[in-house]
Amino acid sequence: MTTRVSPRAPRAPLPTARQMLNKVPEVTVFFWVVKVLATTVGETFADFLADTVGLGLVGTTVLMSVVLVGVLAVQVRARRYVPWLYWLTVVLVSIVGTLLTDNLTDGLGVPLTLSTPVFAVLLAVAFTVWYRQERTLSIHSITTPRREGFYWLAVLVTFALGTAAGDLVSEQVGLGYWPTALLVVALLVAVAATRYGLRVSAVATFWTAYVLTRPLGASLGDGLSQPTADGGLGLGTTVVSAVFLVAIVAVVAYLTVSGRDRTPPELAAADAPATRGGA
């Protein structure tokens, strides 16, 4: 008796590395909206835990660092970009980055005039090592664990640097929360003009804007939460943290459902992460 063998269906092509390991969102307006919201929460929620809850600076730092390590481990193990996981990691990095600067300033008495340039140098070193190892700083190339490690290290240092620079301008220079926010917005507009008007490198302008959005979010957070006697609106860290966390959840939920910040499959398949020059 003869056994008839059915023709085998054609095998679907294997996904590319970018499709399997797309670990960061596309840089859209939603990216920057959630980034600013996350930086604001990083400023106010750290103060909420330390002062309102009463954990203190050290206790808050230990707690949030442990939580960050746990969530970051899950993020690194993920095979692709997951909106809620990615942005939860960003929020936690924002909080811990803020606490790094606060511990140096308030705990160890390191002046902001020293910590700001030190963090700038550390960021430059991180970028230098990253580029020498991977030949790219593009966030479109975060397709391996090592590249993701460099990415999150750079993100952490940008938050610490942005915190130090923002506090230096708003508090020690005495510019105030709202004028500092307006100054940062003006700088962001200038960065956008150099990118789209002068065609400056997308990578350089992306990371510059990433640093600048940290003092913007911090100034907004302090301006809304701090007492009116200090130049704020006096809403308190509890209210501001809650409102901004709800806003983050709402935007991330929309992105999860709509997929607006995910790379289209046809672009992902055609992308060459190691050589792409954009941010």
N, C-alpha and C positions, 0 to 999 in steps of 0.2 A: 504494500500500500504506500502510495506516495503522499508525503506531507507537503502541503502547500505553504510556502513561507510568504507572509504578507510583506509588501515593500515597506521598509522602514521610513518613517516620517523624517523629513529633514530636521537636523538638530539646529535649535536656535543658536545664533551666535553668542559666544560668551561675552558678558558685559566688560567694558573697558575698565581700567583701574579707576578712572574718574567716576564712572557710574557706580562702582562698588564702594568707593571710598570718598565720596563727595561729603566732606565733613564740615563745611562752612556754607552759609547762605550766600546767594548772589547779593551784590551790593546795590540795593534799591533804596528808595526813600524809606521803606519800612525798616531796613537795616539801621539807618541812622535814627529813626524815631525810637526804636526799641533800645538802641545803644544809649541815647540820652536818658531815657526812662530808667535804664539799668544803672547808669552812673549816678543819677539822683538818689535811687534807692541805696546804692553803695554808701552814699554820704549820710542819709538820714537813718537807715536801719542800723548801721553801726552805732550811731549815737543813741538810738532807741534801746538797743541791747545793753550798752554800757551804762547809760544814765537812768533811763526809765525803768528797765527791768532790774538794773543794779548789778549786772555781771562785772562791771568795771572794764577797763581797757584790756588788761591781760586776759581775764576770763573770756571776754568776747573774742579776742584774737585766737585763743586756743580752740574755742568751740567752733568758730567759723572756719578755721584752718582744717580741722578734722572733717567737717562737713564737705568742704571744698575737695579735699583729697578723695573722699568717697565718691562724690559725684563726678569728679574728673576721671576717675578710674572707669566709671561706666561710660562716660563720653568717649574715652579713647578706645574702648572695646567695641563701640558701635561701628557698624560697617559703612554707614552713610550718614548724611546730615539728618538729624531729627530735631525739629524746631524747639520743642519744649526742653529737650535735654541740652541742646546747645545754649539756649538763652538762660537756662537755670545756671549753667556753668559760668556764663558771662556775669550774671548778677553776683554770684559768689566770689568770682575773681575781683569784681568791683569792690565788694565789701572788704575782702582781705587786702587788696591793694591800698585801700583807704587806711586800713588799720596799720599797715606797714609804716606809712608816713606818720600816722598819729603816734605810734609807739616811739618812733625816733624823736619826734618833736616834743610830745608831752611826757613820755616816759623816760627818755634818755637825755632830753635837753639839747638835741642836735638842732641847730638853727636851720630854718628853711633856706637861707642863703647858701648853705652847704649841701643839704640833702637834695635840693633841686638839681644842681649841676652833677652831683654824684649819680642820681638816677638817670640823667641824660647820658652820661658816659656809659652806664651799665646797659642802657638801651642800645647805644651805638655798638657796644661790644657784642651784645646778643645778635644784632643784625649782621655784624661782620662774620661771626662764627657761622650763623645760619647760611649766609650767602656762600661762604667758602666751602661749606659742606654740601649744599644743595644747588648752588649756582642760580638761585632765584629767591626772591622774597615775596612772590606773588601769592595771595591767599587762594588763587585758583589752583595752586599746586599742592594743597594740603591733602595728599593722597597716601602718605605713609606715616607710621607711628612716630618716626623721628622728626618729620616735618611738622606734625601736629604738636610734638613736644616743643619745638622751637616757637611755633605759633603761640601757644598758651604762655610760654615764658615771656615772649614779647608783649602779649596782652597784659600780663600781670605788671610788668615794669611800666607800661604806658599808664596804667591806673595809678601806680605809686607816684610817677612823675607828674601826671596831671593834677593829682591831689596836692603835691608839694608846690607846684607852680601856681595853682589857683589860690591856695592859702597865702602864698607869698604876695601875690598881687592884691587880693581882696582884704587881707588882714594887716600884714606888715607894711605894705605900701600905703594902705588905708583907702583903697579905691572903693571898697564896699561891694556888697553882693551883686546888686543890680547893675551898676556900672561895669563890674567885671564880666557879667554875663553879656552885656552889650559889646564890650571889647572883644570877647571871644567870638561872638557872632560875626563881627566885622572881619576878624582874622579868618574865619571859616569862609566867608564870602570871597576874601582875597585868594584863599587856597583854591576855591572852585574856579575863580577867574583864571588862575595860572594853569589849571588843568584843562579847561575847555577853551580858553582864549589863546594861551601860549603853548598848549599841547605839552605841558610838563609831564614827566613820567607819572603814570597812574599809580604805581607802587609808592613813590615818594609822597604824592599828594594824599593817598589813602591813609598812610601811617601818620602823616602830619595831622590830618583831620581826626584820626582816631585819638591822638594825644589831646587835641584841643577840645574834643567833646567831653573829656573828663572834667576840666574846670567849669565848662558850661553847665553840666549836670549838677556839679557840686554847688555852684553859685545859685542855681535854681532851687536846689534842696535847702540850702541855708537861708536863702531869701524868703522862702515860704514858711520854714519851720522855726527860725530863730525869733526871739522876742522883738517887739517893735522898738524897744530901747536900743537894740543892737543893729537896727536897720532892716529887720525881717518883718514878716506879716504876722508872726506869732501863732501859726497854725499848729505847731508842735510836731515832733518827729513821728508820733504815732499816726496822726491823721495823714501826713504827707506820705509816709511809707506805705500805708494801706491804700491810699488813692493811686499811687504810682504802681504798686504791685498789681492792683486790679487792672490798670491800663495795660501793663505788660502782658498779663494773662489774656486779656481780650485781643490784643494785636497778634500774639503768638497763636492763639486759637484760630484766628482768621487765616494766618499764614499756613497753619497745619491743614486746614480744610481746602484752601484755595491753591496752595502750592505756588504762590506768587514769587517766592524767593528761592525756588529750586531751579537748577539748571535744566533746561529742556533736554530730553534724551538725545535729540539729533545734534545739539551743540556739545553735550557731554561726550558723545562718541567721537566727534571731530576734534575735541580739545586735546592739545599736547601740553600737559601740565609743566613739564620741565623747561619749556621754551616760551610759554605764553608770557607776554610782558605786562598785561594789565593787572590791576589790583584784584 
